[in-house]
Amino acid sequence: MMKGSSVWSVRYHVGTDDFMTPLPEGWSIRSTVWSIVLGEREDDSFLVINLFGKALEYNLISKNLREMYDMGSNQL
């Protein structure tokens, strides 16, 4: 590698079909990735996603989805 340069590589490819529900044609879902969290072990890495007014944790390896917080409620 040349001095003073950097290279990006793709480590994870996340298909949104894994966690988005199918909607009627013409509908769309808006989601926002808030954070990419890389754990000490690869199994601990996840995305924090804002979807449907909820903060969700999406595990990059197991592809499990877990609700972290419902912004419509006042409970953690």
PAMARBA-815940 format. One line per 8 residues: number of its first residue (from 1); for each residue y, z, x of N, C-alpha, C. Coordinates in pm, whole numbers, always signed. Example, Ala and Ser with C-alpha at 12.3 -4.5 7.8 and 13.67 -1.06 7.14 Angstrom:
2
1) -569,+780,+1319,-450,+780,+1230,-330,+780,+1320 ~ -225,+708,+1285,-106,+714,+1367,+3,+787,+1290
***
This chain:
76
1) -117,+0,+84,+0,+0,+0,+124,+0,+90 ~ +226,-73,+48,+349,-81,+126,+425,+51,+116 ~ +491,+87,+223,+570,+209,+226,+685,+199,+124 ~ +704,+307,+47,+813,+308,-50,+778,+246,-184 ~ +652,+209,-203,+614,+150,-332,+514,+243,-402 ~ +499,+222,-530,+401,+300,-606,+325,+207,-699 ~ +210,+252,-742,+123,+171,-827,+78,+257,-944 ~ +81,+199,-1063,+30,+265,-1183,-108,+209,-1212
9) -197,+293,-1259,-328,+246,-1302,-360,+307,-1438 ~ -435,+233,-1518,-473,+280,-1650,-595,+370,-1636 ~ -582,+492,-1683,-694,+585,-1676,-762,+600,-1811 ~ -683,+596,-1918,-737,+610,-2053,-681,+499,-2140 ~ -765,+446,-2227,-721,+351,-2329,-750,+418,-2462 ~ -644,+444,-2539,-659,+513,-2667,-640,+413,-2779 ~ -744,+394,-2858,-734,+308,-2976,-688,+393,-3094 ~ -577,+357,-3153,-525,+437,-3264,-616,+433,-3385
17) -707,+336,-3392,-803,+332,-3502,-891,+456,-3503 ~ -903,+523,-3388,-985,+643,-3380,-932,+755,-3468 ~ -800,+761,-3488,-746,+873,-3565,-655,+831,-3681 ~ -634,+704,-3701,-552,+658,-3814,-643,+622,-3931 ~ -602,+660,-4050,-680,+624,-4169,-640,+486,-4216 ~ -735,+409,-4264,-699,+276,-4314,-608,+286,-4437 ~ -509,+204,-4441,-415,+200,-4554,-418,+62,-4618 ~ -372,+52,-4742,-364,-81,-4804,-279,-176,-4720
25) -308,-303,-4730,-237,-405,-4653,-87,-395,-4678 ~ -10,-406,-4573,+136,-399,-4585,+191,-260,-4561 ~ +107,-157,-4564,+152,-22,-4537,+148,+1,-4386 ~ +226,+92,-4340,+221,+126,-4198,+231,+277,-4182 ~ +183,+324,-4071,+190,+465,-4037,+277,+478,-3914 ~ +366,+573,-3917,+449,+597,-3800,+401,+724,-3731 ~ +372,+712,-3606,+330,+828,-3529,+406,+828,-3397 ~ +414,+944,-3337,+484,+958,-3211,+399,+1040,-3116
33) +379,+991,-2995,+311,+1070,-2893,+416,+1159,-2830 ~ +397,+1290,-2844,+493,+1386,-2788,+462,+1420,-2643 ~ +334,+1423,-2609,+300,+1467,-2474,+160,+1418,-2437 ~ +141,+1397,-2309,+9,+1371,-2253,-22,+1490,-2164 ~ -127,+1563,-2197,-161,+1685,-2124,-287,+1659,-2043 ~ -276,+1670,-1911,-390,+1650,-1822,-441,+1787,-1779 ~ -564,+1819,-1817,-622,+1948,-1784,-682,+1948,-1644 ~ -727,+2065,-1602,-792,+2075,-1472,-918,+1990,-1468
41) -992,+1991,-1579,-1110,+1905,-1591,-1072,+1787,-1679 ~ -1137,+1675,-1660,-1107,+1555,-1739,-1129,+1581,-1888 ~ -1229,+1665,-1921,-1259,+1697,-2061,-1144,+1771,-2130 ~ -1054,+1831,-2054,-945,+1911,-2110,-819,+1829,-2138 ~ -820,+1700,-2110,-701,+1616,-2127,-685,+1572,-2272 ~ -561,+1577,-2323,-537,+1540,-2462,-395,+1490,-2483 ~ -375,+1423,-2596,-242,+1381,-2641,-196,+1478,-2748 ~ -65,+1502,-2755,-7,+1573,-2868,+67,+1467,-2948
49) +27,+1450,-3074,+77,+1343,-3160,+143,+1402,-3283 ~ +257,+1346,-3322,+321,+1380,-3449,+276,+1275,-3549 ~ +197,+1316,-3647,+144,+1224,-3746,+144,+1294,-3882 ~ +206,+1232,-3980,+213,+1287,-4116,+278,+1426,-4118 ~ +375,+1452,-4031,+442,+1582,-4030,+359,+1694,-3971 ~ +258,+1657,-3893,+173,+1757,-3829,+165,+1728,-3681 ~ +159,+1834,-3601,+134,+1819,-3458,-17,+1823,-3440 ~ -72,+1715,-3385,-216,+1702,-3369,-253,+1691,-3222
57) -367,+1749,-3187,-422,+1736,-3053,-536,+1634,-3060 ~ -526,+1529,-2978,-630,+1426,-2972,-693,+1428,-2834 ~ -818,+1473,-2825,-888,+1481,-2698,-923,+1341,-2649 ~ -883,+1309,-2527,-902,+1174,-2473,-1047,+1140,-2442 ~ -1130,+1240,-2419,-1269,+1214,-2385,-1358,+1218,-2509 ~ -1353,+1328,-2583,-1441,+1343,-2700,-1388,+1270,-2823 ~ -1260,+1232,-2820,-1193,+1164,-2931,-1186,+1250,-3057 ~ -1191,+1382,-3038,-1176,+1474,-3151,-1029,+1495,-3180
65) -999,+1513,-3308,-863,+1535,-3354,-856,+1675,-3414 ~ -754,+1754,-3374,-739,+1890,-3423,-594,+1914,-3459 ~ -572,+1974,-3577,-435,+2007,-3617,-389,+2129,-3539 ~ -274,+2117,-3473,-217,+2228,-3398,-113,+2303,-3482 ~ -34,+2227,-3558,+76,+2288,-3634,+117,+2194,-3747 ~ +139,+2252,-3865,+187,+2177,-3980,+336,+2204,-3993 ~ +418,+2102,-3968,+563,+2121,-3971,+616,+2141,-4113 ~ +531,+2119,-4213,+568,+2145,-4351,+552,+2292,-4386
73) +478,+2366,-4305,+461,+2509,-4328,+536,+2584,-4219 ~ +548,+2713,-4234,+617,+2795,-4135,+519,+2881,-4057 ~ +394,+2839,-4049,+293,+2918,-3981,+249,+2848,-3854 ~ +226,+2925,-3748,+171,+2872,-3623,+22,+2881,-3625
***
